[in-house]
Amino acid sequence: GLLKSIPERAVSDERVPLELTLEACLEAARIAPSASNAQRWRFVAVTDAEKLAGLREHCGTGVPWRAAVVGLGREGAWEYTIFEKHFWVIDLPIAFSHMTLMAASMCLAADMVLEGFQEEEIGRLVEREAGYKVAGVMGIR
């Protein structure tokens, strides 16, 4: 499984394969706590060089990324009706923190962009579903 594969790779001199890195980061987000365990989010992994260049441009960074993960929060969920709060605004940064910790544990640098990005352009780039809002981007170096 995933947890066995990472230590096996860690003893060699080669980098952890990108696919395994993304799988580990997404798994870390999956187990992150959320309000009512609702997980009103989606994550889109991006590895295509052209899309990564677009993401970097829309995030205002020139730092090259091997991959990126775009976090999307679901607006208008039932929690808002009851509590008048968008809990995904709190939950998504927690999930992102889990992902950055996982990346760091694999000796990778993670760049977090949580503000100042071009939301509409990023949403189009990752083909965002209706009802979701771009909450941030994590670039993996």
PyMOL commands that set and color helices and strands:
alter all, ss='L'
color gray80, all
select helices_A, chain A and resi 2-10+18-30+35-37+49-59+78-83+88-105+119-125
alter helices_A, ss='H'
color red, helices_A
select strands_A, chain A and resi 41-46+67-74+110-113+132-140
alter strands_A, ss='S'
color yellow, strands_A
deselect
rebuild
show_as cartoon
